[in-house]
């Protein structure tokens, strides 16, 4: 029997050597018969040709795109982190400034306590508490009215002034009365006298509120504090600049401002009381329009504050002029801050001739009451005449006629057709309906447009 015809070995226990020998014999027999078996396929794991190369290339491209996406995400995260770091830096700077202001305030409080002997009292009673057990008797002795803590008179009698005094000392506008040298009286109001004075070499105006104002007015200290608070916040070239204040009512309630010798009333009408005949030449028309524009700009600044500030006593005698004839809106004794949509309720605040109808009627009013007053002032500047001087009415009669809508100041005659726009603006400003009156932003724009088209 040949190897070709021999049966395959199926014994699992056969020797591997015998299997290899049988396989080699079979291979030699096939060679002798020139019989070639087909080659087996290429084993898995070897190169599979161009199609496999393409597949591997696309995989590499996908991997590169994935890396790019990851890199972009990292860039976004880094940018977000940088923004957060910048935000934290800004917050840290803001908190640092707040801390510095707080430290300044605490230093000021410490200085006040030291000057008044309060620190000595604290140390004294702290020693007593450490030496004896804490009891109700001990606590009552500390707060006993028999203990006289030295304080300044306004601190003891007028607690409403404490915040404004602290603010004045921190911000550097608290003035000791001994630093002021009062000179001659240059003005007189219903509640105060105005004196020329000298402070640290500067020529200043000193508004000395009368003692009677505090004696006859229960809220006098509150009004005084509000005026100081209002003036201290204003920073505008056409608003009177506060230099400082002596805060010791009723004897020394002084408001110290820059010195300006002329009012709009004196510039337009001359010295003295209201009259029909002119005492001084009428200033040029262009100058009068420019003064009106500056007043409007100052009032726009006041009304656009947050909260808005209404003056409530706008009139020519409360508007000053510097040497270059630029205006300064002044006298904030009746001014008040109003929130959005808030209405004031105090009736008859101001001067009847310039007072809005809703204020005369003691109705709620807003900042549009200042617009009414400005309309009267603008007409006064254009005509050169006092309001209602053509009538024989007194202030009360004028107020009654204004409320009923029967009376407004006499308008300027527009014979040549050059002031028609200004007349229309005046009529809008003193309209009986407050909502019809324009804002000072609109008034400023109208006056600028008129000046550019007609005066420049």
C-alpha positions as CSV (number, residue, x, y, z in Angstrom):
1,X,0.0,0.0,0.0
2,X,1.4,3.4,-1.1
3,X,1.3,6.7,1.1
4,X,-1.3,8.1,-1.2
5,X,-3.8,5.4,-0.5
6,X,-3.1,5.2,3.3
7,X,-5.9,6.4,5.5
8,X,-5.4,9.6,7.5
9,X,-4.2,9.2,11.0
10,X,-7.1,10.2,13.4
11,X,-5.6,8.9,16.6
12,X,-5.3,11.9,18.9
13,X,-2.7,10.2,20.9
14,X,-0.3,9.7,17.8
15,X,3.1,11.2,17.9
16,X,3.7,14.7,16.3
17,X,6.8,13.3,14.7
18,X,4.8,10.6,12.9
19,X,2.4,13.3,11.6
20,X,5.2,15.5,10.2
21,X,6.8,12.4,8.6
22,X,3.5,11.5,6.9
23,X,3.1,15.0,5.7
24,X,6.6,15.1,4.2
25,X,6.1,11.8,2.4
26,X,2.9,13.1,0.9
27,X,4.6,16.3,-0.3
28,X,7.4,14.3,-2.1
29,X,4.8,12.1,-3.8
30,X,3.0,15.2,-5.1
31,X,6.2,16.6,-6.4
32,X,6.8,13.4,-8.3
33,X,3.4,13.5,-9.9
34,X,3.8,17.2,-10.8
35,X,0.6,18.1,-8.8
36,X,0.5,21.6,-7.4
37,X,-2.2,22.6,-4.9
38,X,-3.7,26.1,-5.0
39,X,-2.1,28.6,-2.6
40,X,-4.0,29.5,0.5
41,X,-5.3,33.1,0.8
42,X,-3.1,35.8,2.4
43,X,-3.3,35.5,6.2
44,X,-5.2,38.1,8.2
45,X,-2.8,40.9,9.4
46,X,-0.8,41.4,6.3
47,X,-1.1,44.3,3.8
48,X,-4.5,44.2,2.0
49,X,-3.7,46.5,-1.0
50,X,-4.6,50.0,-2.0
51,X,-8.2,49.9,-0.6
52,X,-6.8,49.2,2.8
53,X,-4.3,52.0,2.4
54,X,-7.2,54.4,1.5
55,X,-9.1,53.3,4.6
56,X,-6.1,53.9,6.8
57,X,-5.7,57.4,5.3
58,X,-9.3,58.4,5.9
59,X,-8.9,57.2,9.5
60,X,-5.9,59.5,9.9
61,X,-7.8,62.4,8.5
62,X,-10.7,61.8,10.9
63,X,-8.3,61.7,13.8
64,X,-6.7,65.0,12.7
65,X,-10.1,66.7,12.5
66,X,-11.0,65.4,16.0
67,X,-7.8,66.9,17.3
68,X,-8.7,70.3,15.8
69,X,-12.1,70.3,17.4
70,X,-10.5,69.5,20.8
71,X,-8.0,72.3,20.3
72,X,-10.8,74.7,19.4
73,X,-12.8,73.7,22.5
74,X,-9.7,74.2,24.6
75,X,-9.2,77.7,23.1
76,X,-12.8,78.6,24.0
77,X,-12.3,77.4,27.6
78,X,-9.1,79.3,27.9
79,X,-10.8,82.5,26.6
80,X,-13.6,82.0,29.1
81,X,-11.1,81.5,31.9
82,X,-9.3,84.7,30.9
83,X,-12.6,86.6,31.0
84,X,-13.3,85.3,34.4
85,X,-9.8,86.2,35.6
86,X,-10.3,89.7,34.3
87,X,-13.7,90.0,36.0
88,X,-12.2,88.8,39.3
89,X,-9.5,91.4,38.9
90,X,-12.0,94.2,38.4
91,X,-14.1,93.0,41.3
92,X,-11.0,92.9,43.5
93,X,-10.1,96.4,42.4
94,X,-13.6,97.6,43.2
95,X,-13.6,96.0,46.6
96,X,-10.2,97.4,47.3
97,X,-11.5,100.9,46.6
98,X,-14.5,100.3,48.8
99,X,-12.3,99.0,51.6
100,X,-10.1,102.1,51.3
101,X,-13.2,104.4,51.5
102,X,-14.4,102.4,54.5
103,X,-11.0,102.7,56.1
104,X,-11.0,106.5,55.6
105,X,-14.4,106.6,57.1
106,X,-13.4,104.6,60.1
107,X,-10.3,106.7,60.6
108,X,-12.5,109.8,60.6
109,X,-14.8,108.2,63.1
110,X,-11.9,107.2,65.3
111,X,-10.5,110.8,65.1
112,X,-13.9,112.2,66.1
113,X,-14.1,109.8,69.0
114,X,-10.7,110.6,70.1
115,X,-11.3,114.4,69.9
116,X,-14.5,114.1,72.0
117,X,-13.0,111.8,74.6
118,X,-15.1,108.8,73.8
119,X,-12.1,106.5,73.4
120,X,-11.1,107.3,77.0
121,X,-14.6,106.4,78.2
122,X,-14.6,103.1,76.3
123,X,-11.2,102.1,77.8
124,X,-12.3,103.1,81.3
125,X,-15.5,101.0,81.2
126,X,-13.8,98.1,79.5
127,X,-11.5,98.0,82.5
128,X,-14.4,98.1,84.9
129,X,-16.1,95.2,83.0
130,X,-13.0,93.1,83.2
131,X,-12.6,93.7,87.0
132,X,-16.2,93.0,87.9
133,X,-18.8,90.4,86.7
134,X,-21.2,91.6,84.0
135,X,-24.6,92.5,85.4
136,X,-27.6,94.5,84.6
137,X,-26.4,97.1,87.1
138,X,-23.1,97.4,85.3
139,X,-24.8,97.8,81.9
140,X,-27.2,100.3,83.2
141,X,-24.4,102.3,84.7
142,X,-22.7,102.4,81.3
143,X,-25.8,103.8,79.6
144,X,-26.8,105.9,82.5
145,X,-27.9,109.5,81.6
146,X,-25.7,110.7,84.5
147,X,-22.6,110.0,82.3
148,X,-21.8,113.1,80.3
149,X,-20.1,112.2,77.0
150,X,-18.6,115.3,75.5
151,X,-19.9,115.8,72.0
152,X,-20.5,118.7,69.7
153,X,-23.8,120.5,70.1
154,X,-25.2,119.6,66.7
155,X,-24.4,115.9,67.3
156,X,-26.4,116.0,70.5
157,X,-29.4,118.0,69.3
158,X,-29.6,117.3,65.6
159,X,-28.9,113.6,64.8
160,X,-30.1,114.2,61.2
161,X,-26.9,116.1,60.7
162,X,-24.5,113.4,61.7
163,X,-24.3,111.6,58.3
164,X,-23.8,114.9,56.4
165,X,-21.1,116.0,58.9
166,X,-19.3,112.7,58.5
167,X,-19.6,113.0,54.7
168,X,-18.2,116.5,54.8
169,X,-15.2,115.5,56.9
170,X,-14.4,112.5,54.8
171,X,-14.7,114.4,51.5
172,X,-12.9,117.4,52.7
173,X,-15.6,120.1,52.5
174,X,-16.2,120.5,56.3
175,X,-15.2,124.1,57.2
176,X,-14.6,125.3,60.7
177,X,-16.3,128.7,61.2
178,X,-13.1,130.2,62.5
179,X,-11.6,129.7,59.0
180,X,-14.2,132.1,57.4
181,X,-13.7,135.8,57.4
182,X,-17.1,137.4,56.7
183,X,-17.2,140.6,54.7
184,X,-20.1,142.8,53.6
185,X,-23.6,141.5,52.9
186,X,-24.3,141.2,49.1
187,X,-27.7,139.6,49.1
188,X,-30.8,138.8,51.1
189,X,-33.3,136.0,50.9
190,X,-36.4,134.9,52.8
191,X,-34.3,132.5,55.0
192,X,-30.7,133.6,54.6
193,X,-28.3,136.5,54.1
194,X,-25.5,136.3,51.5
195,X,-22.1,137.6,52.5
196,X,-18.9,138.0,50.6
197,X,-16.1,136.2,52.5
198,X,-12.6,134.9,52.4
199,X,-11.6,131.3,53.0
200,X,-8.0,130.1,52.8
201,X,-7.2,133.0,50.4
202,X,-10.2,132.3,48.2
203,X,-13.0,134.8,47.7
204,X,-16.2,133.0,48.5
205,X,-19.9,133.6,48.9
206,X,-21.3,132.6,52.3
207,X,-25.0,131.9,52.6
208,X,-25.8,132.4,56.3
209,X,-29.1,130.8,57.2
210,X,-30.9,132.8,59.8
211,X,-31.4,131.5,63.3
212,X,-35.1,132.3,63.1
213,X,-35.5,129.8,60.3
214,X,-34.5,127.0,62.6
215,X,-36.6,128.3,65.5
216,X,-39.8,128.7,63.5
217,X,-39.4,125.7,61.3
218,X,-39.4,122.2,62.8
219,X,-37.8,120.7,59.7
220,X,-35.2,123.4,59.3
221,X,-32.3,121.1,60.1
222,X,-33.6,118.6,57.6
223,X,-33.9,121.2,54.9
224,X,-30.4,122.5,55.6
225,X,-29.0,118.9,55.5
226,X,-30.8,118.3,52.2
227,X,-29.4,121.4,50.6
228,X,-25.8,120.4,51.5
229,X,-26.4,116.9,50.3
230,X,-27.7,118.2,47.0
231,X,-25.0,120.7,46.4
232,X,-22.2,118.3,47.3
233,X,-23.3,115.9,44.5
234,X,-23.3,118.4,41.7
235,X,-20.4,118.5,39.2
236,X,-21.4,120.7,36.2
237,X,-20.0,123.8,34.7
238,X,-23.4,125.6,34.8
239,X,-24.3,124.6,38.4
240,X,-23.0,126.5,41.4
241,X,-19.9,124.8,43.0
242,X,-19.9,124.0,46.7
243,X,-16.7,124.9,48.4
244,X,-17.7,123.7,51.9
245,X,-20.0,124.3,54.8
246,X,-20.1,125.2,58.4
247,X,-22.5,122.8,60.0
248,X,-23.4,124.1,63.4
249,X,-27.1,125.3,63.4
250,X,-28.7,127.5,64.4
251,X,-25.9,130.0,64.9
252,X,-23.5,128.9,62.1
253,X,-25.4,127.2,59.4
254,X,-23.3,128.4,56.5
255,X,-23.1,127.3,52.9
256,X,-19.8,128.3,51.3
257,X,-19.7,128.5,47.5
258,X,-17.7,130.1,44.7
259,X,-18.2,133.9,44.6
260,X,-20.2,135.3,41.7
261,X,-21.2,138.9,42.0
262,X,-24.0,139.1,39.4
263,X,-27.4,137.4,39.1
264,X,-29.3,136.8,35.9
265,X,-32.0,139.2,37.3
266,X,-29.4,142.0,37.8
267,X,-27.8,141.4,34.4
268,X,-31.2,141.6,32.6
269,X,-33.0,144.3,34.6
270,X,-30.4,146.1,36.7
271,X,-30.5,146.5,40.5
272,X,-33.6,147.0,42.6
273,X,-37.2,145.7,42.6
274,X,-39.3,144.9,39.6
275,X,-40.5,147.9,37.5
276,X,-41.8,148.7,34.1
277,X,-39.1,151.0,32.9
278,X,-35.6,149.8,32.1
279,X,-32.7,150.7,34.4
280,X,-29.9,149.2,32.2
281,X,-29.5,148.7,28.4
282,X,-31.0,145.4,27.2
283,X,-28.2,142.9,26.6
284,X,-27.7,141.7,23.0
285,X,-30.3,139.1,21.7
286,X,-27.7,136.5,21.0
287,X,-26.3,136.7,24.6
288,X,-29.8,136.3,26.0
289,X,-30.4,133.2,23.9
290,X,-27.1,131.7,24.9
291,X,-27.9,132.3,28.6
292,X,-31.2,130.4,28.1
293,X,-29.3,127.5,26.5
294,X,-26.9,127.3,29.4
295,X,-29.7,127.2,31.9
296,X,-31.4,124.4,29.9
297,X,-28.2,122.4,29.9
298,X,-27.8,122.8,33.6
299,X,-31.4,121.7,34.2
300,X,-31.0,118.7,31.8
301,X,-28.0,117.6,33.9
302,X,-30.1,117.9,37.1
303,X,-33.1,116.1,35.7
304,X,-31.1,113.2,34.2
305,X,-29.5,112.2,37.5
306,X,-30.4,108.9,39.1
307,X,-32.6,109.8,41.0
308,X,-33.6,113.0,39.2
309,X,-33.3,116.3,41.0
310,X,-36.0,118.9,40.7
311,X,-35.1,122.5,41.6
312,X,-38.6,123.7,42.5
313,X,-37.5,127.4,42.8
314,X,-36.0,128.3,39.4
315,X,-36.0,132.0,38.8
316,X,-33.5,134.7,37.6
317,X,-32.4,135.7,41.1
318,X,-31.3,132.1,41.8
319,X,-29.2,132.0,38.6
320,X,-25.7,133.6,38.9
321,X,-23.3,134.8,36.2
322,X,-19.5,134.6,36.2
323,X,-17.1,137.1,34.7
324,X,-17.5,135.5,31.3
325,X,-21.3,135.7,31.6
326,X,-21.7,131.9,31.9
327,X,-24.6,130.9,34.2
328,X,-24.6,129.0,37.5
329,X,-27.9,127.6,38.7
330,X,-28.0,128.0,42.5
331,X,-30.1,127.9,45.6
332,X,-31.0,124.3,46.2
333,X,-32.9,125.0,49.4
334,X,-36.1,123.7,47.9
335,X,-34.6,121.0,45.7
336,X,-35.6,117.4,46.0
337,X,-34.6,114.1,44.5
338,X,-37.4,112.1,42.8
339,X,-37.3,108.4,41.7
340,X,-38.8,107.3,38.4
341,X,-42.6,107.8,38.2
342,X,-42.4,109.5,41.7
343,X,-44.4,112.6,42.3
344,X,-43.7,115.4,44.9
345,X,-46.5,116.5,47.2
346,X,-45.2,119.7,48.8
347,X,-47.5,122.5,47.8
348,X,-46.6,126.1,46.9
349,X,-42.8,125.5,46.8
350,X,-41.1,128.4,45.0
351,X,-42.2,131.8,43.8
352,X,-45.7,132.5,42.5
353,X,-44.6,134.3,39.4
354,X,-42.6,131.3,38.2
355,X,-44.7,128.6,39.8
356,X,-46.5,125.9,37.8
357,X,-50.3,125.6,38.1
358,X,-50.2,122.1,39.6
359,X,-47.8,123.3,42.3
360,X,-50.1,126.3,43.2
361,X,-53.1,123.9,43.4
362,X,-51.1,121.7,45.8
363,X,-51.4,118.7,43.5
364,X,-48.7,116.0,43.0
365,X,-46.1,117.2,40.5
366,X,-42.8,116.1,39.0
367,X,-39.8,117.6,37.2
368,X,-42.1,119.3,34.6
369,X,-42.7,122.1,37.2
370,X,-39.1,123.2,36.5
371,X,-39.9,123.3,32.7
372,X,-42.8,125.6,33.4
373,X,-40.5,128.0,35.4
374,X,-38.0,127.9,32.5
375,X,-40.7,128.9,30.0
376,X,-41.4,132.0,32.0
377,X,-37.7,132.7,32.3
378,X,-37.1,132.2,28.6
379,X,-39.9,134.6,27.7
380,X,-38.4,137.1,30.2
381,X,-35.1,136.9,28.5
382,X,-36.6,137.4,25.0
383,X,-38.8,140.3,26.0
384,X,-36.5,141.9,28.5
385,X,-39.5,142.6,30.8
386,X,-40.5,141.2,34.2
387,X,-43.4,138.6,33.9
388,X,-46.8,140.2,34.3
389,X,-45.4,143.7,34.7
390,X,-48.0,144.9,32.2
391,X,-50.7,144.0,34.8
392,X,-51.5,145.5,38.1
393,X,-51.8,142.1,39.8
394,X,-50.1,141.1,42.9
395,X,-48.6,137.6,43.4
396,X,-51.8,136.1,44.8
397,X,-53.9,137.4,42.0
398,X,-51.4,136.2,39.5
399,X,-51.4,132.7,41.0
400,X,-55.2,132.5,40.8
401,X,-55.3,133.6,37.2
402,X,-52.5,131.2,36.3
403,X,-54.3,128.2,37.9
404,X,-57.5,129.0,36.0
405,X,-55.5,129.1,32.7
406,X,-56.4,132.8,32.1
407,X,-53.0,134.3,32.4
408,X,-49.5,133.9,31.1
409,X,-46.7,136.5,30.6
410,X,-46.9,138.7,27.5
411,X,-45.1,137.1,24.5
412,X,-42.6,138.8,22.3
413,X,-44.0,140.2,19.0
414,X,-42.6,138.3,16.0
415,X,-42.9,141.1,13.4
416,X,-40.1,139.8,11.2
417,X,-40.7,136.1,11.7
418,X,-37.4,135.3,13.4
419,X,-38.5,134.1,16.8
420,X,-41.5,132.0,15.9
421,X,-39.8,128.7,16.9
422,X,-38.8,130.2,20.3
423,X,-42.4,131.4,20.9
424,X,-43.7,128.0,20.2
425,X,-41.2,126.5,22.6
426,X,-42.2,128.9,25.3
427,X,-45.9,128.0,24.9
428,X,-45.1,124.3,25.2
429,X,-43.0,124.9,28.3
430,X,-45.8,126.7,30.2
431,X,-48.6,124.5,28.9
432,X,-51.2,123.8,31.6
433,X,-50.8,120.0,31.1
434,X,-47.5,118.9,32.5
435,X,-47.2,115.9,30.2
436,X,-47.3,118.3,27.2
437,X,-44.3,120.2,28.3
438,X,-41.0,119.1,26.7
439,X,-38.1,117.6,28.6
440,X,-34.9,119.7,29.0
441,X,-33.1,117.4,26.6
442,X,-35.6,118.5,23.9
443,X,-35.4,122.2,25.0
444,X,-31.6,122.1,24.8
445,X,-31.8,120.6,21.3
446,X,-34.3,123.2,20.2
447,X,-32.2,126.1,21.5
448,X,-29.0,124.7,20.0
449,X,-30.7,124.3,16.6
450,X,-32.0,127.8,16.7
451,X,-28.7,129.3,17.7
452,X,-26.9,127.4,14.9
453,X,-29.4,128.5,12.3
454,X,-29.9,132.1,13.4
455,X,-27.0,133.3,15.6
456,X,-23.8,131.7,14.5
